[in-house]
Structure formats: structure tokens, C-alpha cells
Amino acid sequence: MSMNDARWVNQIMICREINSKINDFGINDYQRLKLIEFLSLELESRETMISLLEVIKPSIISKEELIAPKGEKASGEFDTSNVV
């Protein structure tokens, strides 16, 4: 195994360990998607960040619509259309 192969394997092992620790929290799909969203914002490549967000954003919004409190929009803004 070359030095580059060993580094690659080490990086993958670290990622799997982080993933395992996150899963130990017992997170649901919505929380996983939000975590992916937050991590994508940390990427150096703006193009990769945008690509990831374009893929996951519809899923996040649909899940937020299911869990958002009544009167609150999925985007986190309150619905004031019925306020007198």
C-alpha cells in the first residue's frame, strides 16, 4: 500500500468515525439533511456547495412543512397573512 493509499484510507476511517458518532445521537432524516446543509456551507468549493444545496433543499423544505409549528412557514418566517 502506497503512502497516498494509506492517507486515503485514514481519511475515510475518520469520516466513518464522525458519521458513527453523529448516528449515536439518534438523529432523524430531517436532522441529517440539515447537517448536510450546514456542512456544505463550510466547503471551499462554492460550486460544490451550490450543487449540494440544490439537491437537498427540496427535501428539507418538504420535511419542514411536515414539522413546522402551525402558523410558521417552512422557511422559519411566521405567516402573518391572517393577523388582524
ZAMARGU-4260 file (C-alpha; in steps of 0.2 Angstrom, whole numbers, plus 5000, padded with zeros to 4 digits):
<rodrens>
0) 5000/5000/5000 | 5007/5017/4995 | 5008/5032/5006 | 4994/5040/4997 | 4983/5025/4999
5) 4986/5025/5017 | 4982/5043/5019 | 4966/5040/5009 | 4961/5025/5020 | 4964/5036/5036
10) 4953/5050/5029 | 4939/5038/5025 | 4941/5030/5043 | 4940/5047/5051 | 4924/5051/5041
15) 4916/5035/5046 | 4920/5038/5064 | 4912/5055/5063 | 4897/5048/5055 | 4896/5034/5068
20) 4896/5047/5082 | 4883/5058/5074 | 4872/5042/5072 | 4875/5039/5090 | 4864/5054/5094
25) 4849/5045/5086 | 4846/5059/5073 | 4832/5058/5060 | 4832/5061/5042 | 4827/5079/5044
30) 4842/5082/5055 | 4853/5073/5043 | 4848/5084/5029 | 4851/5100/5040 | 4868/5093/5045
35) 4872/5090/5026 | 4866/5108/5023 | 4877/5116/5036 | 4892/5106/5031 | 4890/5111/5013
40) 4891/5129/5019 | 4908/5125/5025 | 4915/5119/5008 | 4929/5128/5000 | 4921/5125/4983
45) 4906/5137/4980 | 4901/5126/4965 | 4900/5110/4975 | 4891/5119/4989 | 4878/5126/4977
50) 4876/5109/4969 | 4873/5100/4986 | 4861/5113/4992 | 4851/5112/4976 | 4849/5093/4978
55) 4844/5093/4997 | 4834/5109/4998 | 4818/5102/4991 | 4819/5088/5004 | 4822/5099/5018
60) 4808/5111/5014 | 4796/5096/5012 | 4801/5089/5029 | 4800/5106/5037 | 4782/5108/5030
65) 4778/5092/5040 | 4785/5098/5056 | 4784/5117/5056 | 4773/5124/5070 | 4756/5129/5064
70) 4757/5147/5058 | 4775/5146/5054 | 4781/5144/5036 | 4794/5131/5032 | 4807/5144/5029
75) 4806/5149/5048 | 4796/5165/5044 | 4779/5167/5053 | 4764/5168/5042 | 4756/5184/5046
80) 4743/5184/5032 | 4729/5181/5045 | 4735/5193/5058 | 4722/5207/5061
</rodrens>
